[in-house]
């Protein structure tokens, strides 16, 4: 990967096969998965355009670095995807924590449910990984490809899409052309806006407060979540006994919590969490971000595809946000690979609408179903009517006692079921060597 630090005021013109706008976790991982595809026996030429400066700190040892406030609960399917594109080992070399169990309970009743990966013969339910660890590991891998240009920091000034190609002008004067544009530029996607793709959804009038804490009782590689009338409070296990908290509350409540000093906040947090992990001995700085449900009415148009938060934004109560984005990336890569390989399809052009619609059909229904389920859960556990409280507490307890149902839920949330793209399926291990399944279109 060549990295361009855009300080020049001159202009140049570059031709690519694919331009990815947005070099975050989803956009960069998609570029990794795409970089190995071949077209007419040649590698695709890819540009990743990112507005933020390129991260440069990439030491393997994170011991002296404070934990990132933003973390992701990586499912087994996402782990497979990251492993298959050569990223997972780099993540493990930095900082990572598995979670093997999960305890969930309702603050307004006696409803509880306990998940244990051992019940379905799995080593863990997933991993909690800091977002900075994931991104740096992906960029390390991307740096190994000589057919990828990572252009940062620079914003896109104009985009023009016609029947033949995508033309793009960057703020520094560079002109880029490609057969396909992929928007991975987040929930406020500028690419989506320029393409006149509408979004639907609503603001939850909530914020998620995030922080890192150290508790007197070790988390024991277990994720904890308590449902409150205002929203869930989760303790997610990190390395060295730390936990990442994600506390979803009304905007007013979140702002009140942010305004407390550390001692006051710790007291409030211990009380709200029932001191399940004892006293809280350390709390980091805190931050909060607004919560909403949002989805693009279309994921694709001619020569354009949206992935990740540019296509959908979900409530974080089940930690599915970045996992949906990784599945978008893996699916779009597979569709493009099959298109390149399948000369009988009649669609050798990877930017053709008929090709991109295959990606949309594959991913949109699954994503919308996940968004709908998360929205129902949010509304169900945020309702304090007595009858609704009884229903949800009874439902939690019944599910906990019904092992087959609980195991189905566990496998689904871990990403072990469903119509997964090939890159999200497990690799086969033979001794110390990893034997990857054949992926159509991947060298």
HURA-V951159 format. One record per backbone hydrogen bond with DSSP energy under -1.0 kcal/mol. NH is the residue of the N-H (numbers start at 1). CO is the residue of the C=O. E is the energy in kcal/mol with one decimal. If there is no record, write none. Layout:
[[NH/CO/E] [NH/CO/E]]
This chain:
[[2/148/-2.2] [4/150/-2.4] [7/5/-1.5] [14/175/-2.4] [16/177/-3.1] [17/45/-2.8] [18/45/-1.7] [19/180/-2.4] [20/47/-3.4] [21/182/-2.6] [22/49/-3.0] [28/24/-2.7] [29/25/-1.7] [30/26/-2.3] [31/27/-1.9] [32/28/-1.9] [33/29/-2.4] [34/30/-2.1] [35/31/-1.8] [37/34/-1.8] [39/42/-4.5] [42/39/-1.3] [44/37/-1.5] [46/147/-2.6] [47/18/-2.2] [48/149/-3.1] [49/20/-3.1] [50/151/-2.5] [65/62/-2.1] [72/129/-2.7] [74/127/-3.0] [76/414/-1.5] [77/414/-1.2] [79/75/-2.3] [80/76/-2.2] [81/77/-2.2] [82/78/-2.8] [83/79/-2.7] [84/80/-2.9] [85/81/-1.3] [86/83/-1.5] [87/82/-3.2] [88/82/-1.2] [91/87/-1.6] [92/88/-2.4] [93/89/-1.5] [94/91/-1.3] [97/128/-1.4] [99/126/-2.2] [100/221/-2.8] [101/221/-1.1] [102/115/-2.2] [103/223/-2.5] [104/113/-2.6] [105/225/-1.9] [106/111/-2.1] [107/227/-2.7] [109/106/-1.1] [113/104/-2.4] [115/102/-2.8] [117/100/-2.8] [119/116/-1.8] [120/117/-1.4] [121/118/-1.4] [122/117/-2.4] [125/99/-2.9] [127/74/-2.0] [128/97/-3.3] [129/72/-2.6] [131/70/-2.5] [134/130/-2.0] [135/131/-2.6] [136/132/-2.4] [137/133/-1.9] [138/134/-2.3] [139/135/-2.6] [140/136/-2.1] [141/137/-1.8] [142/138/-2.8] [143/139/-1.8] [144/141/-1.7] [145/142/-1.7] [149/46/-2.7] [150/2/-3.1] [151/48/-3.1] [152/4/-2.4] [154/50/-1.9] [157/169/-2.9] [158/169/-1.7] [160/167/-2.9] [162/165/-2.3] [166/178/-3.1] [167/160/-3.2] [168/176/-2.9] [169/158/-2.2] [170/174/-2.8] [171/155/-2.8] [173/170/-2.1] [175/12/-3.7] [176/168/-3.0] [177/14/-2.3] [178/166/-1.9] [179/17/-1.1] [180/17/-1.2] [181/303/-2.3] [182/19/-2.8] [183/305/-2.8] [184/21/-2.9] [189/186/-1.4] [193/189/-1.5] [194/190/-2.5] [195/191/-1.7] [196/193/-1.5] [197/192/-2.1] [200/295/-2.7] [202/293/-1.9] [204/291/-1.9] [207/249/-2.6] [208/289/-2.8] [209/247/-3.0] [210/287/-3.1] [211/245/-1.3] [213/243/-2.9] [214/282/-1.8] [216/279/-2.6] [217/277/-2.1] [223/101/-2.5] [224/235/-2.5] [225/103/-2.4] [226/233/-2.8] [227/105/-2.6] [233/226/-2.5] [234/246/-2.3] [235/224/-2.8] [236/244/-3.0] [238/242/-3.0] [242/239/-1.7] [243/213/-2.8] [244/236/-2.9] [245/211/-2.8] [246/234/-1.9] [247/209/-2.9] [248/232/-2.7] [249/207/-2.3] [251/205/-1.6] [254/250/-2.9] [255/251/-2.2] [256/252/-2.0] [257/253/-2.3] [258/254/-2.2] [259/255/-1.5] [265/261/-2.8] [266/262/-2.8] [267/263/-2.0] [268/264/-2.2] [269/265/-2.8] [270/266/-2.8] [271/267/-2.0] [272/268/-2.3] [273/269/-2.1] [274/271/-1.1] [275/270/-1.8] [276/273/-1.4] [278/275/-1.9] [281/214/-2.6] [282/214/-1.2] [284/212/-2.4] [287/210/-1.8] [289/208/-1.4] [291/206/-2.2] [293/202/-2.7] [294/313/-2.0] [295/200/-2.6] [296/311/-2.7] [297/198/-2.8] [301/304/-2.0] [303/351/-2.3] [304/301/-2.4] [305/181/-1.9] [306/299/-2.4] [307/183/-2.4] [310/307/-1.2] [311/308/-2.1] [312/308/-1.6] [313/294/-3.1] [319/316/-1.3] [324/320/-2.3] [325/321/-1.5] [326/322/-2.5] [327/323/-2.0] [328/324/-2.0] [329/325/-2.4] [330/326/-2.6] [331/327/-2.4] [332/328/-2.9] [333/329/-2.0] [334/330/-1.9] [335/331/-2.6] [336/332/-2.4] [337/333/-2.3] [338/334/-2.6] [339/335/-1.9] [340/336/-2.2] [341/337/-2.0] [342/338/-2.5] [343/341/-1.4] [345/342/-1.4] [352/349/-1.6] [356/352/-2.1] [357/353/-2.3] [358/355/-1.1] [360/356/-2.0] [361/357/-2.9] [362/358/-1.8] [363/359/-2.3] [364/360/-2.8] [367/363/-2.6] [368/364/-2.7] [369/365/-2.1] [370/366/-2.1] [371/367/-2.6] [372/368/-2.4] [373/369/-2.4] [374/370/-2.5] [375/371/-2.1] [376/372/-2.3] [377/373/-2.5] [378/374/-2.4] [379/375/-2.3] [380/376/-3.0] [381/377/-2.6] [389/385/-2.7] [390/386/-2.2] [391/387/-2.3] [392/388/-2.5] [393/389/-2.2] [394/390/-2.5] [395/391/-2.5] [396/392/-2.4] [397/393/-2.3] [398/394/-2.6] [399/395/-2.5] [400/396/-2.4] [401/397/-1.6] [406/402/-2.4] [407/403/-2.8] [408/404/-1.9] [409/405/-2.3] [410/406/-2.3] [411/407/-2.5] [412/408/-2.2] [413/409/-2.6] [414/410/-1.8] [415/412/-1.3] [416/411/-2.8] [420/418/-1.7] [424/421/-1.8] [425/422/-1.9] [428/435/-1.9] [430/433/-2.6] [433/430/-1.9] [435/428/-2.8] [442/439/-2.6] [443/36/-1.3]]
